[in-house]
Amino acid sequence: MKLIVGLGNPGGKYRYTPHNTGFLVIERLARTLGVDFEKKMARVELAESRSGKEKIILARPLTFMNLSGLGIREVFRKKRIETENLLVICDDISLPLGKVRLRKKGSDGGHRGLRSIIQELQTQDFPRLRIGVGKPGIKDLTAYVLDRFCGEDWETIDGIIDISAEAVLVFVKEGINKAMNEFN
């Protein structure tokens, strides 16, 4: 069983913002797999699917980014997920716009959603898919990640959402090493 978590903030106000890139990928995956977010558990919306014999749980926290770990911890424990079967998808201002980076484990890198998950699970040993949203030389990063994508930036992100969804499916079917080799 694989648990795929897309990070973001709930509500239409944040839908097409850099900070919601994880939500956008998880929603694209749900459409690709033909499933809807119909279940709720511990402050998380869930959609379930299968890829061959592998069960896939897509998760979208209902909390704001900084508290993402609260609901994920409950799903993680109740579904008895092994850390290597958890994949967290999030934005990364340290990566250039449109760059994808998969890792087996690592620190939060300053990302508060990842920090919350690491604190709640008490480990940083889980795979993550970071999607570059850049940081165009501005001082107010909070305003930047909460402001909507527009123009060419949206076109870049929309394309990388498809690539990221493909990377997740490779992770599900063939593991993190294959996904890293193919998409990093």
C-alpha positions as a Python dict, from the first residue, in 0.01 Angstrom:
ca = {
    (1, 'M'): (0, 0, 0),
    (2, 'K'): (129, 345, -96),
    (3, 'L'): (26, 673, 66),
    (4, 'I'): (74, 971, -165),
    (5, 'V'): (33, 1308, 7),
    (6, 'G'): (-1, 1638, -177),
    (7, 'L'): (65, 1944, 37),
    (8, 'G'): (-122, 2272, 7),
    (9, 'N'): (-369, 2503, 175),
    (10, 'P'): (-744, 2438, 166),
    (11, 'G'): (-980, 2679, -7),
    (12, 'G'): (-1023, 2831, -350),
    (13, 'K'): (-821, 3138, -255),
    (14, 'Y'): (-502, 2929, -260),
    (15, 'R'): (-585, 2689, -543),
    (16, 'Y'): (-339, 2802, -812),
    (17, 'T'): (-60, 2929, -589),
    (18, 'P'): (298, 2800, -566),
    (19, 'H'): (231, 2666, -216),
    (20, 'N'): (-50, 2446, -354),
    (21, 'T'): (161, 2268, -613),
    (22, 'G'): (135, 1943, -412),
    (23, 'F'): (-246, 1967, -417),
    (24, 'L'): (-242, 2030, -792),
    (25, 'V'): (-34, 1716, -854),
    (26, 'I'): (-249, 1499, -627),
    (27, 'E'): (-566, 1627, -798),
    (28, 'R'): (-418, 1550, -1141),
    (29, 'L'): (-331, 1200, -1018),
    (30, 'A'): (-688, 1151, -894),
    (31, 'R'): (-822, 1245, -1240),
    (32, 'T'): (-568, 1019, -1412),
    (33, 'L'): (-668, 728, -1187),
    (34, 'G'): (-1041, 808, -1219),
    (35, 'V'): (-1103, 855, -846),
    (36, 'D'): (-1254, 1128, -630),
    (37, 'F'): (-1168, 1253, -283),
    (38, 'E'): (-1471, 1096, -115),
    (39, 'K'): (-1340, 984, 222),
    (40, 'K'): (-1232, 1192, 518),
    (41, 'M'): (-1013, 1078, 802),
    (42, 'A'): (-850, 1290, 1071),
    (43, 'R'): (-840, 1623, 886),
    (44, 'V'): (-745, 1465, 553),
    (45, 'E'): (-940, 1398, 233),
    (46, 'L'): (-867, 1061, 76),
    (47, 'A'): (-910, 896, -262),
    (48, 'E'): (-825, 529, -314),
    (49, 'S'): (-719, 342, -626),
    (50, 'R'): (-515, 45, -742),
    (51, 'S'): (-224, 2, -976),
    (52, 'G'): (-207, -370, -1045),
    (53, 'K'): (-198, -532, -701),
    (54, 'E'): (-77, -211, -531),
    (55, 'K'): (-335, -10, -337),
    (56, 'I'): (-283, 366, -365),
    (57, 'I'): (-419, 617, -115),
    (58, 'L'): (-410, 979, -228),
    (59, 'A'): (-425, 1227, 59),
    (60, 'R'): (-491, 1599, 75),
    (61, 'P'): (-468, 1755, 424),
    (62, 'L'): (-758, 1980, 524),
    (63, 'T'): (-538, 2176, 763),
    (64, 'F'): (-325, 2465, 652),
    (65, 'M'): (27, 2382, 533),
    (66, 'N'): (203, 2435, 866),
    (67, 'L'): (-16, 2171, 1034),
    (68, 'S'): (-12, 1909, 755),
    (69, 'G'): (145, 1645, 977),
    (70, 'L'): (-151, 1628, 1218),
    (71, 'G'): (-385, 1448, 981),
    (72, 'I'): (-114, 1260, 795),
    (73, 'R'): (6, 1101, 1120),
    (74, 'E'): (-339, 953, 1181),
    (75, 'V'): (-374, 814, 827),
    (76, 'F'): (-17, 683, 839),
    (77, 'R'): (-81, 494, 1163),
    (78, 'K'): (-435, 371, 1094),
    (79, 'K'): (-342, 238, 750),
    (80, 'R'): (-11, 101, 884),
    (81, 'I'): (202, 256, 613),
    (82, 'E'): (576, 188, 608),
    (83, 'T'): (785, 504, 570),
    (84, 'E'): (929, 390, 236),
    (85, 'N'): (569, 367, 104),
    (86, 'L'): (488, 729, 187),
    (87, 'L'): (554, 994, -78),
    (88, 'V'): (502, 1362, 6),
    (89, 'I'): (465, 1611, -280),
    (90, 'C'): (537, 1978, -211),
    (91, 'D'): (661, 2303, -357),
    (92, 'D'): (1023, 2414, -319),
    (93, 'I'): (1134, 2776, -355),
    (94, 'S'): (1499, 2667, -363),
    (95, 'L'): (1450, 2486, -695),
    (96, 'P'): (1410, 2674, -1023),
    (97, 'L'): (1055, 2699, -1155),
    (98, 'G'): (954, 2367, -1309),
    (99, 'K'): (1243, 2155, -1178),
    (100, 'V'): (1150, 1825, -1010),
    (101, 'R'): (1357, 1656, -741),
    (102, 'L'): (1281, 1317, -585),
    (103, 'R'): (1464, 1206, -271),
    (104, 'K'): (1444, 895, -50),
    (105, 'K'): (1465, 1103, 267),
    (106, 'G'): (1597, 1430, 400),
    (107, 'S'): (1540, 1736, 610),
    (108, 'D'): (1248, 1973, 579),
    (109, 'G'): (1469, 2222, 390),
    (110, 'G'): (1278, 2506, 553),
    (111, 'H'): (940, 2382, 425),
    (112, 'R'): (692, 2407, 711),
    (113, 'G'): (456, 2142, 572),
    (114, 'L'): (740, 1890, 557),
    (115, 'R'): (854, 2005, 901),
    (116, 'S'): (509, 1929, 1043),
    (117, 'I'): (506, 1580, 890),
    (118, 'I'): (858, 1507, 1015),
    (119, 'Q'): (762, 1620, 1366),
    (120, 'E'): (441, 1418, 1374),
    (121, 'L'): (593, 1098, 1228),
    (122, 'Q'): (916, 1148, 1425),
    (123, 'T'): (1125, 1062, 1121),
    (124, 'Q'): (1253, 1230, 809),
    (125, 'D'): (1314, 894, 642),
    (126, 'F'): (1038, 904, 381),
    (127, 'P'): (1043, 984, 9),
    (128, 'R'): (946, 1327, -113),
    (129, 'L'): (888, 1489, -449),
    (130, 'R'): (975, 1858, -450),
    (131, 'I'): (857, 2080, -732),
    (132, 'G'): (1049, 2397, -804),
    (133, 'V'): (846, 2715, -787),
    (134, 'G'): (1151, 2944, -780),
    (135, 'K'): (1184, 3264, -584),
    (136, 'P'): (1211, 3562, -813),
    (137, 'G'): (1436, 3790, -607),
    (138, 'I'): (1167, 3910, -370),
    (139, 'K'): (1189, 3959, 3),
    (140, 'D'): (835, 3856, 99),
    (141, 'L'): (840, 3483, 23),
    (142, 'T'): (512, 3424, 206),
    (143, 'A'): (333, 3662, -30),
    (144, 'Y'): (500, 3496, -329),
    (145, 'V'): (400, 3137, -241),
    (146, 'L'): (42, 3246, -163),
    (147, 'D'): (-5, 3452, -480),
    (148, 'R'): (-148, 3287, -793),
    (149, 'F'): (67, 3164, -1079),
    (150, 'C'): (11, 3356, -1400),
    (151, 'G'): (116, 3361, -1763),
    (152, 'E'): (425, 3162, -1856),
    (153, 'D'): (479, 3052, -1496),
    (154, 'W'): (140, 2878, -1501),
    (155, 'E'): (220, 2710, -1834),
    (156, 'T'): (548, 2580, -1688),
    (157, 'I'): (382, 2452, -1371),
    (158, 'D'): (90, 2295, -1559),
    (159, 'G'): (339, 2093, -1765),
    (160, 'I'): (544, 1992, -1462),
    (161, 'I'): (227, 1877, -1284),
    (162, 'D'): (182, 1612, -1557),
    (163, 'I'): (548, 1507, -1530),
    (164, 'S'): (520, 1491, -1151),
    (165, 'A'): (209, 1274, -1174),
    (166, 'E'): (404, 1038, -1401),
    (167, 'A'): (689, 1030, -1150),
    (168, 'V'): (446, 932, -875),
    (169, 'L'): (311, 644, -1084),
    (170, 'V'): (665, 520, -1147),
    (171, 'F'): (728, 541, -770),
    (172, 'V'): (414, 333, -708),
    (173, 'K'): (492, 69, -970),
    (174, 'E'): (873, 51, -965),
    (175, 'G'): (996, 224, -650),
    (176, 'I'): (1180, 539, -553),
    (177, 'N'): (1513, 445, -714),
    (178, 'K'): (1358, 401, -1059),
    (179, 'A'): (1156, 722, -1019),
    (180, 'M'): (1468, 916, -912),
    (181, 'N'): (1672, 780, -1204),
    (182, 'E'): (1399, 867, -1453),
    (183, 'F'): (1284, 1208, -1329),
    (184, 'N'): (1571, 1379, -1142),
}
